């Protein structure tokens, strides 16, 4: 037995003891089922704003690059990073705020703090929802805590910088109010384009959902358009050796669209579990992300067939408990490395659960699903491996329903890492853990393929729990 085996046993013992304490001292109160909120009118109004969220280099602080290994100190800047906000209503004062930031993610606890700050402002008295999507750049500042300096068994220290988090929260409020003040009347159009060669993956995924989606706001006064864009591709191509701050391909993509079309872009990633951007094979990684940006920008600008959306917004945001089997992430929570509130669970390996949320929204007739974490394409749109080809040898029937089957719409647009960074959602029959170091280190399956993603998943039942929450939402949404 090596040191990592011993470390894993120790982590399991600590977290199970913690879970027993939580079960004695905390209560998981029933979460009420939410009802839909509907906003309708004669015409859409939208406003956009953005602001830089650059770290203050005058402070005596170490900033850690998030997204690959822990302990990667930021050593310079490749591109600015931004926070963006969109206000959307239907011609009256009731509307929603949708934020997107060039960060790897936020916990639901931080998102709720930002919501409270925004909704406390008088300008936001008629705001019915605040949603926070992350571009999930793997070259941004650590906003979760996972990527501080690691110890000998790969457990990181808290990589968050309090001053940076405070600045991020404040900028979220500022751009939200500015977006509200910038609102103007116009029309919304939805469009899609195939990107059949535009994604890459290191896992055997039978379906990649190779689609780029765009919702385009056209103001009546012919001022700048606003595009809501979505692609299921990780912004992670600078790689683990990168030490430069960057928004990766989303930054360069937005800049090209602004330059060529004058449009502002609110970008969010889709179902990105195991899914990376187009592989151009460039040894120069900066050239690689710029090629990705150019490819996606040109695809978005090439969309021709569009459908006008009627001015109505309808949504349900439903909280639910997600069991936490991941003892390593639980240990980080115990240490205060990341923001986490533990609830008792009688079905998780650790004995604890977290509270997260899911949102189903329609803008006009376009369904949009806002999901916590990084969801594998098959958990959302289908395409499970059968018994012969699955990594576990289990049949597809052990998996929960694909989320698009539950909503009844495979043209549904999915925004992942939205309102919570809840880890990977992996199909149960593709979920493989290290036999002696579960969640601490990755392992290889019976086809000799690596299974890293499971180490950052809450557990093999994540898909089922999300699917059950969505079934409740769909039932109430349609009633």
ZAZA-554444 format. One record per residue (C-alpha): residue in one letter; x, y, z. Coordinates in steps of 0.02 Angstrom, whole numbers, plus 32768, in hexadecimal, padded with zeros to 4 digits. Last residue first. Example, Ala and Ser with C-alpha at 12.3 -4.5 7.8 and 13.67 -1.06 7.14 Angstrom:
+--------+------+------+------+
| residu |   px |   py |   pz |
+--------+------+------+------+
|      S | 82AC | 7FCB | 8165 |
|      A | 8267 | 7F1F | 8186 |
+--------+------+------+------+
This chain:
+--------+------+------+------+
| residu |   px |   py |   pz |
+--------+------+------+------+
|      X | 765A | 8477 | 7D00 |
|      X | 76E7 | 846B | 7C7F |
|      X | 776F | 84B9 | 7CEA |
|      X | 7737 | 8458 | 7D84 |
|      X | 7750 | 83AE | 7D31 |
|      X | 77ED | 83EA | 7CD8 |
|      X | 783A | 8424 | 7D7C |
|      X | 7814 | 8380 | 7DD5 |
|      X | 785F | 831D | 7D46 |
|      X | 78F6 | 8392 | 7D4B |
|      X | 7918 | 8368 | 7E02 |
|      X | 790F | 82AE | 7DD9 |
|      X | 7988 | 82C5 | 7D48 |
|      X | 7A01 | 8324 | 7DB8 |
|      X | 79FC | 8298 | 7E39 |
|      X | 7A15 | 8212 | 7DB5 |
|      X | 7AA7 | 826D | 7D64 |
|      X | 7AFF | 8285 | 7E0B |
|      X | 7AED | 81CE | 7E3D |
|      X | 7BA0 | 819F | 7E0E |
|      X | 7BEC | 821F | 7E85 |
|      X | 7C11 | 82D6 | 7EAB |
|      X | 7C81 | 82DA | 7E13 |
|      X | 7D30 | 8322 | 7E0E |
|      X | 7D8D | 827C | 7E1E |
|      X | 7D0F | 8234 | 7DA2 |
|      X | 7D53 | 82A4 | 7D19 |
|      X | 7DFF | 8253 | 7D18 |
|      X | 7DCE | 81AB | 7CD2 |
|      X | 7E5C | 8175 | 7C5F |
|      X | 7E42 | 80F2 | 7BD9 |
|      X | 7E8F | 8044 | 7BE4 |
|      X | 7DF5 | 7FF1 | 7B96 |
|      X | 7DCC | 7FA0 | 7C3D |
|      X | 7DD5 | 804A | 7C8F |
|      X | 7E69 | 80B2 | 7CC8 |
|      X | 7E71 | 810F | 7D6D |
|      X | 7E6F | 81C1 | 7DAF |
|      X | 7EB3 | 81F4 | 7E58 |
|      X | 7E65 | 8233 | 7EF9 |
|      X | 7DB0 | 8213 | 7EC8 |
|      X | 7DC1 | 815B | 7EF8 |
|      X | 7E74 | 812B | 7F27 |
|      X | 7E6F | 806D | 7F3D |
|      X | 7E04 | 8034 | 7EA9 |
|      X | 7E16 | 80D6 | 7E43 |
|      X | 7D67 | 8105 | 7E0C |
|      X | 7D04 | 80E0 | 7D6D |
|      X | 7C61 | 8132 | 7D34 |
|      X | 7C31 | 8107 | 7C80 |
|      X | 7B98 | 809F | 7CAF |
|      X | 7B61 | 8128 | 7D28 |
|      X | 7B69 | 81B1 | 7CA6 |
|      X | 7BDB | 823E | 7CE4 |
|      X | 7BA3 | 82E4 | 7D2F |
|      X | 7C44 | 8340 | 7D57 |
|      X | 7C58 | 83BA | 7DE6 |
|      X | 7BD6 | 8425 | 7E3E |
|      X | 7C11 | 84D1 | 7E06 |
|      X | 7B70 | 852F | 7E29 |
|      X | 7AFF | 85B5 | 7DDF |
|      X | 7B31 | 8580 | 7D2F |
|      X | 7BC4 | 850C | 7D0E |
|      X | 7B5E | 84C9 | 7C7B |
|      X | 7AEB | 8526 | 7C05 |
|      X | 7A81 | 84AD | 7B9F |
|      X | 7A1C | 84E1 | 7B07 |
|      X | 7984 | 8473 | 7AE6 |
|      X | 797B | 8437 | 7A31 |
|      X | 7965 | 8386 | 7A76 |
|      X | 78BD | 83B7 | 7AC1 |
|      X | 784D | 8344 | 7B27 |
|      X | 7885 | 8392 | 7BCB |
|      X | 78A5 | 82E6 | 7C15 |
|      X | 78F0 | 82A3 | 7B73 |
|      X | 7964 | 833B | 7B6F |
|      X | 799F | 830D | 7C1F |
|      X | 79DA | 8262 | 7BE8 |
|      X | 797E | 81E1 | 7C50 |
|      X | 79DE | 8194 | 7CE1 |
|      X | 7A64 | 8114 | 7CBE |
|      X | 7A5A | 805D | 7CF1 |
|      X | 79FE | 8039 | 7C4C |
|      X | 7A9A | 8062 | 7BE8 |
|      X | 7ADE | 7FB7 | 7C16 |
|      X | 7B6E | 7F9A | 7C8F |
|      X | 7C18 | 7F5D | 7C51 |
|      X | 7C68 | 7FE8 | 7CB7 |
|      X | 7CBE | 8041 | 7C26 |
|      X | 7C27 | 802E | 7BB7 |
|      X | 7C42 | 7FDA | 7B0F |
|      X | 7BF1 | 7F30 | 7B22 |
|      X | 7B6C | 7F6E | 7B9C |
|      X | 7B35 | 7FFC | 7B2B |
|      X | 7B7E | 80AB | 7B27 |
|      X | 7B08 | 813B | 7B4A |
|      X | 7AD9 | 81B4 | 7ABF |
|      X | 7A62 | 822A | 7B16 |
|      X | 7A4E | 82E8 | 7B12 |
|      X | 7A70 | 831B | 7BC6 |
|      X | 7AC3 | 8288 | 7C1C |
|      X | 7B10 | 8256 | 7B75 |
|      X | 7B65 | 82FE | 7B60 |
|      X | 7BC1 | 82EF | 7C05 |
|      X | 7B91 | 8377 | 7C80 |
|      X | 7C0A | 83F0 | 7CD0 |
|      X | 7BC3 | 8442 | 7D6B |
|      X | 7B19 | 848B | 7D95 |
|      X | 7A9D | 8494 | 7D05 |
|      X | 7A3B | 851E | 7CB1 |
|      X | 79C5 | 84D2 | 7C30 |
|      X | 7983 | 853E | 7BA3 |
|      X | 78E5 | 8516 | 7B40 |
|      X | 78C3 | 8587 | 7AAC |
|      X | 7809 | 85AB | 7A90 |
|      X | 7813 | 8663 | 7ABF |
|      X | 789E | 8663 | 7B3E |
|      X | 787E | 85C4 | 7BA1 |
|      X | 78D5 | 859C | 7C43 |
|      X | 78FC | 8501 | 7CAA |
|      X | 796D | 8527 | 7D3D |
|      X | 79CB | 84AC | 7DAB |
|      X | 7A0B | 84C1 | 7E5C |
|      X | 7A88 | 848B | 7EE0 |
|      X | 7A85 | 8456 | 7F95 |
|      X | 7B11 | 83E3 | 7FCC |
|      X | 7B03 | 8336 | 8017 |
|      X | 7B5B | 82DD | 80A5 |
|      X | 7B6E | 822A | 80E5 |
|      X | 7C16 | 8215 | 8090 |
|      X | 7BE2 | 8183 | 8021 |
|      X | 7B3C | 81D7 | 7FF9 |
|      X | 7A90 | 8188 | 8012 |
|      X | 7A5E | 81BB | 80C3 |
|      X | 7A8A | 8272 | 80A7 |
|      X | 7AA3 | 82FB | 8128 |
|      X | 7ABF | 83AC | 80E8 |
|      X | 7B69 | 83FE | 80D7 |
|      X | 7B82 | 84B3 | 80A8 |
|      X | 7C15 | 84D4 | 8034 |
|      X | 7C86 | 8563 | 8001 |
|      X | 7D2E | 851E | 7FCE |
|      X | 7DD3 | 8502 | 8029 |
|      X | 7D77 | 8506 | 80D0 |
|      X | 7DD3 | 846C | 810F |
|      X | 7D31 | 840A | 811D |
|      X | 7D03 | 843F | 806D |
|      X | 7DAA | 8404 | 8029 |
|      X | 7D8E | 835F | 8084 |
|      X | 7CE4 | 8351 | 8031 |
|      X | 7D36 | 836C | 7F88 |
|      X | 7DAA | 82DB | 7FB0 |
|      X | 7D1D | 826D | 7FF4 |
|      X | 7CB7 | 8277 | 7F53 |
|      X | 7C15 | 821D | 7F7D |
|      X | 7BB4 | 82C0 | 7F8E |
|      X | 7AF7 | 82AD | 7F7E |
|      X | 7AA3 | 833E | 7F20 |
|      X | 7A13 | 8393 | 7F7B |
|      X | 799B | 83F9 | 7F12 |
|      X | 7974 | 84AE | 7EE5 |
|      X | 78FD | 84D4 | 7E57 |
|      X | 7902 | 856D | 7DE6 |
|      X | 7869 | 8571 | 7D78 |
|      X | 785D | 85DD | 7CDC |
|      X | 77F2 | 8638 | 7C5D |
|      X | 7826 | 86C8 | 7BEE |
|      X | 77AF | 8709 | 7B68 |
|      X | 77C9 | 877F | 7AD7 |
|      X | 77B2 | 870A | 7A41 |
|      X | 7853 | 86C9 | 79F4 |
|      X | 787F | 86E2 | 793D |
|      X | 78C9 | 864A | 78E7 |
|      X | 7970 | 864C | 7890 |
|      X | 79C0 | 85FD | 77F8 |
|      X | 7A61 | 8654 | 77CA |
|      X | 7AE6 | 862A | 784B |
|      X | 7B8F | 8654 | 77FE |
|      X | 7BC0 | 86D2 | 7886 |
|      X | 7BB8 | 8648 | 7908 |
|      X | 7C24 | 85D4 | 789F |
|      X | 7CA2 | 865F | 7880 |
|      X | 7CAE | 8684 | 793A |
|      X | 7CC1 | 85CB | 7963 |
|      X | 7D50 | 85B1 | 78E8 |
|      X | 7DA7 | 8654 | 7913 |
|      X | 7DA0 | 862D | 79CD |
|      X | 7DE3 | 857D | 79B3 |
|      X | 7E72 | 85C2 | 7949 |
|      X | 7E99 | 8641 | 79D2 |
|      X | 7E97 | 85B4 | 7A52 |
|      X | 7F17 | 854F | 79EE |
|      X | 7F88 | 85E4 | 79C6 |
|      X | 7F98 | 8601 | 7A80 |
|      X | 7FC0 | 8548 | 7A94 |
|      X | 8054 | 854D | 7A1D |
|      X | 8067 | 8495 | 79F3 |
|      X | 7FCC | 84A8 | 7988 |
|      X | 7F6A | 8409 | 7966 |
|      X | 7ECC | 8464 | 7930 |
|      X | 7E62 | 8404 | 79AD |
|      X | 7DB3 | 844E | 79B7 |
|      X | 7D83 | 8473 | 7A69 |
|      X | 7D76 | 83F3 | 7AF4 |
|      X | 7CEF | 837C | 7B32 |
|      X | 7D06 | 8305 | 7BC4 |
|      X | 7C6D | 8351 | 7C1A |
|      X | 7C4A | 83F0 | 7BB8 |
|      X | 7B8D | 83F4 | 7BA8 |
|      X | 7B7B | 84AC | 7B7B |
|      X | 7BEF | 853F | 7B9C |
|      X | 7BB1 | 85F1 | 7BAD |
|      X | 7BD0 | 8690 | 7B4D |
|      X | 7B7D | 873C | 7B57 |
|      X | 7BB9 | 8791 | 7AB9 |
|      X | 7BB3 | 8848 | 7A82 |
|      X | 7B9C | 8860 | 79C8 |
|      X | 7BFA | 88DB | 7959 |
|      X | 7BFD | 8857 | 78D0 |
|      X | 7CB5 | 884C | 78A0 |
|      X | 7D0B | 8898 | 7938 |
|      X | 7C8C | 885D | 79B8 |
|      X | 7C8A | 87AF | 796E |
|      X | 7D48 | 87A9 | 7970 |
|      X | 7D50 | 87E5 | 7A25 |
|      X | 7CD0 | 8765 | 7A5E |
|      X | 7D32 | 86D7 | 7A0F |
|      X | 7DD6 | 8715 | 7A59 |
|      X | 7D8D | 8715 | 7B09 |
|      X | 7D2E | 8671 | 7AF5 |
|      X | 7DCD | 861A | 7AB5 |
|      X | 7E31 | 8630 | 7B56 |
|      X | 7DF3 | 86B1 | 7BD6 |
|      X | 7EA9 | 86C6 | 7C07 |
|      X | 7F21 | 86D6 | 7C98 |
|      X | 7FCB | 868C | 7C6F |
|      X | 801C | 85F9 | 7CCA |
|      X | 7FFC | 8573 | 7C46 |
|      X | 8050 | 84CB | 7C5C |
|      X | 7FAB | 8473 | 7C7D |
|      X | 7F63 | 849D | 7BD3 |
|      X | 7F40 | 8539 | 7B6E |
|      X | 7EB2 | 84D1 | 7B26 |
|      X | 7E3D | 84DA | 7BBA |
|      X | 7DA3 | 853A | 7B80 |
|      X | 7D3A | 849A | 7B88 |
|      X | 7CC2 | 8483 | 7AF6 |
|      X | 7C05 | 8471 | 7AF3 |
|      X | 7BE0 | 8516 | 7A9B |
|      X | 7B62 | 859F | 7AC8 |
|      X | 7B4A | 8651 | 7A8F |
|      X | 7AD3 | 86DA | 7ACA |
|      X | 7AED | 8765 | 7A4B |
|      X | 7AC8 | 881D | 7A68 |
|      X | 7ABA | 8892 | 79D3 |
|      X | 7B06 | 893F | 79D6 |
|      X | 7A97 | 89D0 | 79A5 |
|      X | 7A16 | 89C3 | 7919 |
|      X | 7994 | 8A26 | 797E |
|      X | 791B | 8993 | 7981 |
|      X | 799E | 8928 | 79D5 |
|      X | 79C5 | 887A | 798E |
|      X | 79DF | 87F5 | 7A15 |
|      X | 7A2B | 8754 | 79D4 |
|      X | 7A1B | 86AB | 7A27 |
|      X | 7AA9 | 863D | 79E8 |
|      X | 7ACA | 8584 | 79F1 |
|      X | 7B63 | 8521 | 79BA |
|      X | 7B41 | 8468 | 79A2 |
|      X | 7BAF | 83CE | 79A4 |
|      X | 7B50 | 836D | 7A27 |
|      X | 7BE6 | 82FA | 7A44 |
|      X | 7B92 | 8251 | 7A30 |
|      X | 7BEA | 81A8 | 7A41 |
|      X | 7C60 | 81E6 | 7ACA |
|      X | 7CFD | 817E | 7ADE |
|      X | 7D67 | 81F3 | 7B45 |
|      X | 7DF7 | 8266 | 7B13 |
|      X | 7D84 | 82DE | 7ABA |
|      X | 7D82 | 835A | 7A2B |
|      X | 7D04 | 83D7 | 79E8 |
|      X | 7CED | 843E | 794A |
|      X | 7CE9 | 83BB | 78C1 |
|      X | 7C2C | 83AB | 78BA |
|      X | 7C10 | 845F | 78EF |
|      X | 7B5A | 846B | 78BA |
|      X | 7B02 | 8512 | 78BE |
|      X | 7A71 | 8553 | 7925 |
|      X | 7A03 | 85ED | 7927 |
|      X | 798F | 8649 | 799C |
|      X | 794C | 86F9 | 797E |
|      X | 7920 | 8780 | 79FC |
|      X | 78D2 | 8828 | 79D3 |
|      X | 78EF | 88D8 | 7A12 |
|      X | 78D0 | 8958 | 7A99 |
|      X | 795B | 89A2 | 7B01 |
|      X | 79AE | 897D | 7BA6 |
|      X | 7A50 | 89D8 | 7BD1 |
|      X | 7A1B | 8A04 | 7C83 |
|      X | 79FA | 894D | 7CA8 |
|      X | 7AA4 | 891D | 7C5F |
|      X | 7AF7 | 89A2 | 7CCB |
|      X | 7AA0 | 895F | 7D66 |
|      X | 7ADA | 88AE | 7D40 |
|      X | 7B89 | 88E9 | 7D12 |
|      X | 7B9F | 893F | 7DBB |
|      X | 7B58 | 88B0 | 7E23 |
|      X | 7BC9 | 882E | 7DD2 |
|      X | 7C5A | 88A8 | 7DE2 |
|      X | 7C3E | 88AD | 7E9E |
|      X | 7C3F | 87F0 | 7EAC |
|      X | 7CDD | 87E0 | 7E44 |
|      X | 7D34 | 8867 | 7EAB |
|      X | 7D08 | 880E | 7F4C |
|      X | 7D48 | 876A | 7F04 |
|      X | 7DEB | 87BB | 7ECF |
|      X | 7E05 | 8809 | 7F7A |
|      X | 7DE6 | 8762 | 7FCE |
|      X | 7E68 | 8705 | 7F62 |
|      X | 7E2D | 8653 | 7F44 |
|      X | 7EAF | 85C8 | 7F36 |
|      X | 7E80 | 856D | 7FD6 |
|      X | 7F04 | 84E7 | 7FF1 |
|      X | 7F0A | 8453 | 7F7D |
|      X | 7F07 | 839A | 7FAB |
|      X | 7F80 | 8344 | 7F33 |
|      X | 7FC5 | 82C4 | 7FAF |
|      X | 8067 | 8323 | 7FCE |
|      X | 800F | 83CA | 7FE8 |
|      X | 7FC3 | 8438 | 7F61 |
|      X | 7FD6 | 84F5 | 7F4B |
|      X | 7F2E | 8543 | 7F1E |
|      X | 7EC3 | 84FE | 7E92 |
|      X | 7E22 | 84BD | 7EDD |
|      X | 7DED | 8561 | 7F31 |
|      X | 7D55 | 8587 | 7EC5 |
|      X | 7D7F | 862F | 7E75 |
|      X | 7E2E | 8601 | 7E39 |
|      X | 7E61 | 8687 | 7DBB |
|      X | 7E45 | 865C | 7D04 |
|      X | 7EA4 | 85E9 | 7C8F |
|      X | 7E30 | 8554 | 7C8F |
|      X | 7DA3 | 85C4 | 7C53 |
|      X | 7CFD | 8581 | 7C8E |
|      X | 7C97 | 8602 | 7C2C |
|      X | 7C34 | 8612 | 7CCC |
|      X | 7B78 | 862D | 7CD6 |
|      X | 7B21 | 8690 | 7D5F |
|      X | 7A64 | 869D | 7D60 |
|      X | 7A04 | 8728 | 7DB7 |
|      X | 7947 | 871A | 7DB5 |
|      X | 78A9 | 8781 | 7DC8 |
|      X | 78F6 | 882E | 7DBE |
|      X | 786E | 88AB | 7DE7 |
|      X | 78C8 | 88FC | 7E7A |
|      X | 796D | 88F8 | 7E1C |
|      X | 7988 | 89B4 | 7E0C |
|      X | 796C | 89C2 | 7EC8 |
|      X | 7A02 | 8955 | 7EED |
|      X | 79E7 | 88C6 | 7F67 |
|      X | 79CB | 884E | 7ED6 |
|      X | 7A7E | 8862 | 7E9B |
|      X | 7AD1 | 8844 | 7F43 |
|      X | 7A5E | 87B3 | 7F6C |
|      X | 7A80 | 8763 | 7EC4 |
|      X | 7B3B | 8775 | 7EDC |
|      X | 7B30 | 871E | 7F84 |
|      X | 7AC4 | 8696 | 7F35 |
|      X | 7B49 | 867A | 7EB0 |
|      X | 7BCF | 866A | 7F36 |
|      X | 7B6D | 85E2 | 7F91 |
|      X | 7B42 | 858D | 7EED |
|      X | 7BFC | 8572 | 7ED3 |
|      X | 7C55 | 85D4 | 7E4D |
|      X | 7CAB | 859E | 7DAD |
|      X | 7D44 | 859E | 7D3B |
|      X | 7D3E | 8659 | 7D1F |
|      X | 7D23 | 86C8 | 7C87 |
|      X | 7C7A | 8705 | 7CC4 |
|      X | 7BC7 | 86F7 | 7C85 |
|      X | 7B32 | 874D | 7CD5 |
|      X | 7A79 | 873F | 7CA9 |
|      X | 7A04 | 87BD | 7CF9 |
|      X | 7949 | 87A3 | 7CE8 |
|      X | 78B2 | 8810 | 7CC8 |
|      X | 781C | 886B | 7D0D |
|      X | 7817 | 8924 | 7CE0 |
|      X | 77B4 | 8912 | 7C3F |
|      X | 77DF | 88F3 | 7B89 |
|      X | 77FF | 8839 | 7B95 |
|      X | 789C | 8837 | 7BFE |
|      X | 7953 | 8809 | 7BEC |
|      X | 79EA | 8853 | 7C46 |
|      X | 7A8E | 8809 | 7C0F |
|      X | 7B2E | 8810 | 7C74 |
|      X | 7BE5 | 87F1 | 7C4C |
|      X | 7C7E | 87D3 | 7CB8 |
|      X | 7D26 | 87E0 | 7C65 |
|      X | 7DD6 | 879A | 7C58 |
|      X | 7E62 | 87F7 | 7C00 |
|      X | 7ED9 | 8793 | 7B94 |
|      X | 7F82 | 873E | 7BA4 |
|      X | 7FAD | 8780 | 7C50 |
|      X | 8042 | 874D | 7CBC |
|      X | 808B | 86D7 | 7D3C |
|      X | 7FF0 | 868C | 7D8E |
|      X | 8029 | 8608 | 7E08 |
|      X | 7FFA | 8554 | 7DE2 |
|      X | 7FE8 | 84FC | 7E89 |
|      X | 7F5E | 8484 | 7E5A |
|      X | 7F56 | 842B | 7DB3 |
|      X | 7EDF | 8462 | 7D28 |
|      X | 7E4C | 84D8 | 7D34 |
|      X | 7E7A | 856F | 7D9A |
|      X | 7F16 | 85DB | 7D91 |
|      X | 7F48 | 8613 | 7E40 |
|      X | 7F5F | 86C8 | 7E71 |
|      X | 7FE3 | 86EC | 7EF4 |
|      X | 7FC3 | 878E | 7F51 |
|      X | 8028 | 8827 | 7F82 |
|      X | 7FAD | 889C | 7F2F |
|      X | 7FE5 | 890A | 7E9E |
|      X | 7FB7 | 887D | 7E26 |
|      X | 7EFE | 889A | 7E42 |
|      X | 7EAF | 8807 | 7DE8 |
|      X | 7E4C | 8831 | 7D4A |
|      X | 7D90 | 8825 | 7D49 |
|      X | 7D72 | 889A | 7CB5 |
|      X | 7CC2 | 88DC | 7C9D |
|      X | 7C31 | 88B3 | 7C2B |
|      X | 7B83 | 88F7 | 7C08 |
|      X | 7AEB | 88C5 | 7BA4 |
|      X | 7A35 | 88FA | 7B9D |
|      X | 799E | 88A2 | 7B55 |
|      X | 78E9 | 88CC | 7B36 |
|      X | 7874 | 8850 | 7AE4 |
|      X | 77CC | 8886 | 7A9D |
|      X | 7713 | 887C | 7AC3 |
|      X | 7714 | 882F | 7B70 |
|      X | 7736 | 8793 | 7BD5 |
|      X | 778E | 875E | 7C74 |
|      X | 775E | 86B4 | 7CBC |
|      X | 779A | 8669 | 7D5F |
|      X | 7780 | 85AE | 7D71 |
|      X | 775B | 855A | 7E17 |
|      X | 77DE | 8517 | 7E8E |
|      X | 77D7 | 8474 | 7EED |
|      X | 77FF | 848D | 7FA4 |
|      X | 78A6 | 844B | 7FE8 |
|      X | 788F | 83D4 | 807A |
|      X | 7904 | 8400 | 810A |
|      X | 79AD | 83AB | 810C |
|      X | 79DA | 83BC | 81C3 |
|      X | 7A83 | 83D0 | 8215 |
|      X | 7AD1 | 8399 | 82BA |
|      X | 7AC9 | 82DB | 82C0 |
|      X | 7AD3 | 82B8 | 8207 |
|      X | 7B5D | 833A | 81F6 |
|      X | 7BC3 | 82E1 | 827D |
|      X | 7BB0 | 823B | 8224 |
|      X | 7BE6 | 828D | 8181 |
|      X | 7C83 | 82D4 | 81D4 |
|      X | 7CB2 | 8226 | 8210 |
|      X | 7C97 | 81E7 | 815F |
|      X | 7D03 | 8275 | 811E |
|      X | 7D94 | 8253 | 8192 |
|      X | 7D94 | 8196 | 8175 |
|      X | 7D8B | 81AA | 80B8 |
|      X | 7E19 | 8228 | 80BA |
|      X | 7E85 | 81B4 | 8122 |
|      X | 7E66 | 8121 | 80AF |
|      X | 7E92 | 818E | 801A |
|      X | 7F33 | 81CA | 806C |
|      X | 7F66 | 8116 | 8091 |
|      X | 7F49 | 80E6 | 7FDC |
|      X | 7FA9 | 8181 | 7FA5 |
|      X | 803B | 8153 | 8017 |
|      X | 804D | 80A6 | 7FCB |
|      X | 8000 | 8000 | 8000 |
+--------+------+------+------+
